[in-house]
Amino acid sequence: MQDLQSVYLEIREELGGGDEGPTDGSESYEQQELEFEIELLRQVDVNVDYILMLVEKLHTPKSSSTPSDDDVKEQIRQAIDASPTLRGKRDLFMDFIEAVDTSKNVVDQWNAFVQQRRERELGNRIQEQNLREPQARAFVDYAFEIGEVPTTGTDIVEILPPMSLFGRTAAGDSREDVRKRVVKKFIELFERYGTLG
């Protein structure tokens, strides 16, 4: 089942649909059928808890009836590739697998790992965009608390780098261009970490 799901997702990506399908409304009949099939498969979507259960199987004492660590890692890869929601987060899971100590609580380690990676990526975005750090961190914490990234209002304006209301940056970007770029970066961060724990 997971292999079938992976194939559907790969076909959708090849058709130019990405994770969400074409955005210009020009879906062909085949693409619409593929979307329908993916929605059916999504109903049996793999979740983080299932992946963590598989991670717990790593490094356990092996007998003739238990799979090898390589087999478990392959099973994890297949499960992640088969999940539309986890597929883009494969690198996080694979990095976690390399760092996990299965003699300790895997869920606690996962939560700490996700928090650490989220903080690192947030710090990178703050630095790249030259944002006001305390306000930006509070903004992201609030976004995770309410379950979405606010795209309007004064909160987003307060995290932007100091610049003229009507002037342009050295790169030629207007204040609105900077705001849109920052919102996009935070939405990407939210989508990456919002469902992970």
C-alpha positions as CSV (number, residue, x, y, z in Angstrom):
1,M,0.0,0.0,0.0
2,Q,2.8,2.4,0.9
3,D,4.6,1.7,-2.3
4,L,1.5,2.4,-4.3
5,Q,1.0,5.7,-2.5
6,S,4.7,6.6,-3.2
7,V,4.1,5.9,-6.9
8,Y,1.0,8.1,-7.0
9,L,2.9,11.0,-5.3
10,E,5.8,10.7,-7.7
11,I,3.5,10.7,-10.7
12,R,1.8,13.8,-9.4
13,E,5.2,15.6,-8.9
14,E,6.2,14.6,-12.5
15,L,2.9,16.0,-13.9
16,G,4.0,19.3,-12.4
17,G,1.5,19.3,-9.5
18,G,4.0,19.4,-6.7
19,D,2.5,18.7,-3.3
20,E,-0.7,20.6,-3.9
21,G,-1.3,20.1,-7.6
22,P,-1.4,22.6,-10.4
23,T,-2.3,26.1,-9.2
24,D,-3.6,27.5,-12.5
25,G,-6.8,25.4,-12.6
26,S,-5.6,23.5,-15.7
27,E,-5.8,19.9,-14.4
28,S,-6.3,17.3,-17.0
29,Y,-8.7,14.4,-16.5
30,E,-5.8,12.2,-15.6
31,Q,-4.6,14.6,-13.0
32,Q,-8.1,14.9,-11.5
33,E,-8.3,11.1,-11.3
34,L,-4.9,11.0,-9.7
35,E,-5.9,13.5,-7.1
36,F,-9.0,11.4,-6.3
37,E,-6.8,8.3,-5.8
38,I,-4.4,10.2,-3.6
39,E,-7.3,11.5,-1.5
40,L,-8.5,7.9,-1.0
41,L,-5.0,6.8,0.0
42,R,-4.6,9.8,2.3
43,Q,-7.4,8.4,4.5
44,V,-4.9,5.7,5.6
45,D,-2.1,8.2,5.9
46,V,1.0,7.4,8.0
47,N,1.5,9.6,11.0
48,V,4.4,10.7,13.2
49,D,3.4,8.2,15.9
50,Y,3.7,5.3,13.5
51,I,7.1,6.4,12.4
52,L,8.3,6.8,16.0
53,M,7.0,3.3,16.7
54,L,9.2,2.0,13.8
55,V,12.1,4.0,15.2
56,E,11.7,2.2,18.5
57,K,12.4,-1.1,16.7
58,L,15.8,0.1,15.7
59,H,18.7,-1.2,17.8
60,T,16.6,-3.7,19.7
61,P,18.0,-7.1,20.3
62,K,17.5,-9.2,17.2
63,S,16.2,-12.6,16.8
64,S,15.4,-14.6,13.7
65,S,11.9,-13.2,13.6
66,T,12.7,-9.5,14.0
67,P,13.8,-7.3,11.0
68,S,17.3,-5.9,10.8
69,D,18.0,-2.3,11.4
70,D,18.4,-1.8,7.6
71,D,15.0,-3.4,7.0
72,V,13.4,-1.1,9.6
73,K,15.1,2.0,8.1
74,E,13.8,1.0,4.6
75,Q,10.3,0.5,6.1
76,I,10.5,3.9,7.6
77,R,11.6,5.5,4.3
78,Q,8.7,3.8,2.5
79,A,6.2,4.9,5.1
80,I,7.5,8.5,4.9
81,D,7.5,8.5,1.1
82,A,3.9,7.2,1.1
83,S,2.7,10.0,3.2
84,P,1.7,13.3,1.5
85,T,2.1,15.1,4.9
86,L,5.5,13.6,5.9
87,R,7.1,13.2,2.5
88,G,8.7,16.7,2.6
89,K,10.0,16.1,6.1
90,R,12.0,13.0,5.3
91,D,15.3,14.7,6.0
92,L,14.2,15.4,9.6
93,F,13.2,11.8,10.2
94,M,16.4,10.4,8.7
95,D,18.6,12.8,10.7
96,F,16.6,11.8,13.8
97,I,17.2,8.1,13.1
98,E,20.9,8.7,13.0
99,A,20.9,10.6,16.3
100,V,18.3,8.6,18.4
101,D,19.3,6.6,21.4
102,T,16.6,3.8,21.5
103,S,17.5,3.0,25.1
104,K,15.8,6.3,26.1
105,N,12.3,7.5,25.4
106,V,12.0,8.0,21.7
107,V,9.0,10.4,21.8
108,D,10.8,12.7,24.2
109,Q,13.9,12.7,22.0
110,W,11.8,13.4,18.9
111,N,10.1,16.3,20.6
112,A,13.5,17.8,21.7
113,F,15.0,17.1,18.2
114,V,12.1,18.9,16.4
115,Q,12.2,21.8,18.8
116,Q,16.0,22.2,18.3
117,R,15.7,22.0,14.5
118,R,12.8,24.4,14.4
119,E,14.7,26.9,16.6
120,R,17.8,26.5,14.3
121,E,15.7,27.1,11.1
122,L,13.9,30.0,12.7
123,G,17.2,31.6,13.7
124,N,18.5,31.2,10.2
125,R,15.4,32.9,8.8
126,I,15.6,35.7,11.3
127,Q,19.2,36.3,10.3
128,E,18.7,35.9,6.6
129,Q,15.8,38.4,6.6
130,N,17.4,40.7,9.2
131,L,14.3,40.5,11.4
132,R,13.8,41.8,14.9
133,E,14.6,38.7,16.8
134,P,12.4,38.8,20.0
135,Q,9.4,39.9,18.0
136,A,10.0,37.3,15.3
137,R,10.3,34.5,17.9
138,A,7.1,35.7,19.6
139,F,5.4,35.9,16.3
140,V,6.3,32.3,15.4
141,D,5.4,31.0,18.8
142,Y,2.0,32.6,18.4
143,A,1.5,31.1,14.9
144,F,2.1,27.6,16.3
145,E,-0.2,28.4,19.2
146,I,-3.1,29.4,17.0
147,G,-2.4,26.9,14.2
148,E,-1.7,29.4,11.3
149,V,0.7,32.2,10.3
150,P,-1.0,35.6,10.6
151,T,-0.5,37.3,7.2
152,T,-2.0,40.7,8.0
153,G,-2.0,43.1,11.0
154,T,0.6,44.9,13.0
155,D,2.3,41.7,14.3
156,I,4.0,41.0,11.0
157,V,5.0,44.7,10.6
158,E,6.7,44.7,14.0
159,I,9.1,41.9,13.1
160,L,10.3,43.5,9.8
161,P,13.7,45.1,9.6
162,P,13.7,48.8,10.0
163,M,13.0,50.5,6.7
164,S,11.2,53.4,5.2
165,L,7.5,53.0,4.6
166,F,7.9,54.1,1.0
167,G,11.6,53.5,0.3
168,R,13.2,50.4,-1.1
169,T,15.9,48.1,0.2
170,A,19.4,48.0,-1.3
171,A,18.1,45.1,-3.4
172,G,15.2,47.2,-4.7
173,D,12.5,45.5,-2.6
174,S,9.6,47.6,-1.3
175,R,8.3,47.2,2.2
176,E,5.4,45.1,0.9
177,D,7.9,42.8,-1.0
178,V,9.8,42.2,2.2
179,R,6.6,41.5,4.1
180,K,5.4,39.0,1.6
181,R,8.8,37.3,1.5
182,V,8.9,37.1,5.3
183,V,5.4,35.7,5.5
184,K,6.3,33.1,2.9
185,K,9.3,32.0,4.9
186,F,7.3,31.7,8.1
187,I,4.5,29.7,6.3
188,E,7.2,27.3,5.0
189,L,8.5,26.9,8.6
190,F,5.0,26.4,9.9
191,E,4.2,23.8,7.3
192,R,7.4,22.0,8.0
193,Y,7.0,21.8,11.8
194,G,3.3,22.4,12.5
195,T,2.3,18.7,12.4
196,L,5.4,17.2,14.0
197,G,4.8,17.5,17.7
